[in-house]
Amino acid sequence: MKAVIMAGGEGKRLKAVSGERPKPMVELLGKPMMEHIIELLKNQGFTDICAAVKYRAEDIMEYFGNGEKFGVNLSYRVEKEALGTAGGVKNCKDFYGDEDFLVISGDAACDFRLNELMEKHKEEKAAVSIALHRDSEPLSYGLAVTDEGSIVHAFIEKPKWQRVVTDLVNTGIYVISPSAMELVPDGQPYDFGKQLFPQLLESGRKVLGIPLEGYWCDVGTPLSYYKCCVDALSGCLKINPAENFIPAKDEDAEEQAENSSFCLECPCKSRAQLMGALSEALLDMGADYSDGIRLVRPRFNMHISPLSKTSALRIAVSSEDTEYAKSLALSARELAEAFNL
């Protein structure tokens, strides 16, 4: 099966992360995002791949070569001028020929079963089949309104809440029939969502919207990039790290492993401010401040420290009497909550 990877973007909103690198070359768990996409395609039978490139195309071409070391056949089509999403794919028409083919972004984070989309597309003989993803905060995306048969009846581009009528987001992953691409002019800027898909609906062509199970995220901003990194490390996004990738130590997890009879968390507005108030309150009790706040007594050892990844404090108490440790920890949390008002 054939696939076209859209990999021409500069990613201006992601510059704080990408620098001068093309957006598909930004690393996720030690590998460029486009490498994860190629692995996903290969594992699902899409081994004949063409990358539509433009910005710093040589960086991508030098890294991936002909795709042999990644187990695929990889070729390139370089845009001299920006052609938009549909125009860039049309530039690959000599590659896809007369076969239905998959289109996917080289900078997406995804673990969908893409072959399911291809199978449904061929079964329904659609002009285009769109992979949809449910999102509870869909304002930043294009939405697709479908019926019970998964036929798309309308598109809504990046709506305000007053215009939100569905949670089905257009992921930018498509299976396309070559006949649909005939509507895209050669060598001219043209967009899938704004031009081709509405044109197909107006002409009565079948456009499917298929919700797929799994993870998907449009890595467009530093915040979304950070979220993808966290989701990949936690296993929500199922991708393989580079062989030499070593994740940073989770300090909060190490702290949880401390030998404590009882521990709990206390959410707060400002970790540093709340720790300052508690430090002042416990000063006369002989607290030690070299590692958070520690109170060491014959019957117990209490450690209060801010968590590194969320705005909360961790209160841990060690004691031979577990109920006593629990009571002290709860009392300490009540004190913290009083300062947190």
N, C-alpha and C positions, 0 to 999 in steps of 0.2 A: 504494500500500500504506500501511497505517496503523501507527503506532507510538505507544506510551505511554512517556514518560520519567519515571522515578521521581526527583523532585527536591525532596522535602520534608524531607530530613534536615538536622540542625544540624551533625553531624560533630564531636562533642565531643572525640574522640581527636585530631582534626586542628587543634584550636584554636590551637596554637602557630603554625600556618601561616595558617589562615583568619581568625583574629580573630573579628569579628562578622559576617563575610560568610557567606551560606549556602554549604555545601560545594560545590555545582556551580559556584559563581562563582570558586573558586580557580583562578588562572591557570596554564597550562602552555604554555610558549613564547609568552607574551604574550596568550593567549586564555583565557577561562573554559573549564573542562573540558567544560561542557555545550555550548559552541559547537563543540568538536571532535566531540562526539557527534552534534550536528545535522548537521554537514558529512558525517560518516560515513553517517548515515541518508539524507541527500539524494542522495549519490553512488551509493547502491544502490537508489534508487527509492522510499524511504519518505519521501514529501513531505507527508503528512497526519499531523500530530503533535499530541499532547496531553500537556502536562506536569502531573503531579500534584505540587502544591506545598503547603508549609505554612510552614516557618521562613523569616521575612523574604521571603515570597512576592513582595512588591512590588519587591524588588531584581531578582529574576529577570524579572518581567513588564515592568519598565521597560526593562531592557537588551535583551530579545529582541522585545518588542512582539508583533505578529501574525506574525512570522517572515518578512515580505516581503523585508527586506533580506538575509536568509539563504537565500532561494529556496525557502521552505517555507510551508505553512499551519499556523500554530501557535496553539493555544488552551490554556486552563488550567482546572484544577479544583482549588479551594483547600480543603484539609482544615481544619475548625475544631478537631477533636481528632485526635490521631495514630491512624491506622487500620491501621498495619502495611503490609507490602508488598502483600499481596493485597487488603486492604481499601482501600488507596489507589488501586489500579488499578480495583477494582470501582466506585469513586466516579466513574470515567470511562466507565461503561457506556453513557451516552447518546452518547458519542463513537464507541466501537468498534462498537456495534450488533450486527449479526449476521455480522460479518466476522472471520476469523482475523487476529490482530494481533501485533505484536512488542512486547516489554517490555524496557527497558534502563535502567540507572542513569545519571543525569546526571553522576555523579562517577567513572565508570570510565575507565580509559585502555585503548583498544581499537582495533584495526584489522582485526577479523574481516570476512569476507565474509558479512554477515548474510542476504543474499538466498538463500544456499545453505541456511541453516537453514529459511527459509520454504518453499523448494521441497521439501525433504525432508519437512517437516511435512505439506504438502498431499498429497504423493505417498503417504505412509503413513497418512493420515487419523487422525493422532494427536490426543489430547486436549490434550497439552502436549509441546512439543519444547524441550529444554534444551541450550544451548550449553555444551559441556564444554571444559576446558583442562587439559593435562597439567602437573603441578607436582611437582617432586622433594621439596618441603617442604610437604605439604598440610595440616598440622595446624591451620591457622587457618581452614580452609574446610569447607563441606559437601561430601561426596564422593558420587558416584553409581556404583553397581555395575550394569554393563550386560552383556548377552549379545552374541553375535556379530552379532545383528540390530539392535544399538543400543537394544534395549528395556531400560528401567530396571527392576531387580528390587528394589533397596534403596537407601536413603539413609543416610548416616552423618554426623552433625553434629559437626564440629570434634573429631575423635578424638585420643586419645593414640596414640603409636606402636604400642602393642600391638593397637590396633583398626584400624590402617590396612591395607586390603586392595586399594587401587587408588590410582593417581595422578591419576584423573579428577576435577577440581574443578568444582563447580557455579558458573558465573560470574555468575549472576543475570540472564542474558540468555535470554529465553524467547519462543517463539511459542505463543500460546494460542488455543484455540477458545472461542468464547463459551459453548458448552454446559458447558465445564469451570468457567467463572466463575459458573455458576448455583449452585454449591455454596458460594460465598462469601456470607455474610450481608450485607445492606445496612447501611451506617452503623455497622459494628462492627469492632473490631480483628481482623485475620486475617492469617496469615502463609503465604507460599507454601511454604517449605521445611519448616516445623514442622507445618502443618495441611493445606493443600490437597493437596500432592503425596502425602503418605502416604494421604490419604483417597481419592485417585484410584487408587492402587495397590491398596488394600483392595477397592475396588469393581470391580477388573479392567479399568479404563480404560487405554488405551495411552499410556504416557509414554516418549518417546524421549530418549536422551542422545547428542548428536552432537558428537564432538571436532572442533573447528575449528582450522585452521591460522592462525597469526598471533600478534599480541601481545595480551595482556590482563593488567591489574593492577588489583586493588581498592585504590584510593587511600584508605586508612583511617587511616594514621598518618604523621607527619612522615618516617619512614624510607622508607615505600613511596612517598611523594610525591617525595622526593629521588631514589629509584631511577628513577621515571618520567621525571623531568627529565633525568637522565643518559641514559636509554635513548632519549628523544626527540631529544636533541642528537646522539647517536651514530648515529641512524637505525634502531635496533632497533624503536622504535615509530614507525610511519609516519604522521605528522600534519603539517599545514602550520602554520608559525609565523605570527604576526601580521606584517603588512607592515612595521611599524616595530620589529620585534623584532630586537635586536642582541645575540647571545650574548657573554658575557664572554670575554676572551682566555684561551686555554689556555696558561698559563705553562709547563707541562711540554712542550707541543708546540713552543713557541718555543725552549725550551732545547735540544730535540732538533735544531732547525735550526742550532744553533751549528756553526761549521766545525771538526769534530772528526775526527781520523783514526780513532779508535776509542772507542766508549762502551759501557757496560753498566750494569745495575742490580744493586743489592745489597739484597734484602729484609731487614727488621730489625724488632725488637720496638718500639723507640722511636727515631724519626728524630732528635729533639733530643738524646737521651742519647748516641746513637752519634756524632753530629756533635761533641758536647762531648769525647768520648774521643779522636776523631781530631784535633780542634783542639789538644788538649794534647800529643798525640804528635808533631804536625808543627810545633809552635811553634818549636823550635830550627832548623828547616830554612828559616825565613824566610817562612812562609806568610802570605798576605794574607787577611783575614777580612771584607772589606767586601762580598763577594758569594759567600757560601758559603766554601769553602776553595780558594784558588788557589795553585799553585806554578808559578812562571815561571822557566825555565832556558833556556840557549841552545839545547838540543836538544829541549825539549818545553814544553808548557803543560798543566798538569793542573788540572781543575776538579771538585771534589766538592761536591754540593749535594743537599738533600733534595727529593724529589718532593712536589708539593702535594696530589695526590689519592690517594696510596697510601703505606703505611708502607715506604718504600724510599729508598735513596740512588742518585743517578746519578753515575757516575764517567766523565768524558770526558777524553781525552788527545789533544792535537794535536801532530803531529811530521811531519817530512818522511819519516821512516822508519816506515811503517805497522806493521811487525812490532815495532819498538821501542815504539811507542805501545800496541800490544796487550799486550805484556809488562808495561809499567808499570801499565796499567789492571788487569790480572789480579793483580798484586802488591798494588795498593792495595785490591782487593776482599778478598784474603786477610787483609790487616791489619784491614779493617773486620769481616770475619767473626770474627776472633779476639777483637775487642772486643765482638762481639754475642752471645757465649756466655752 
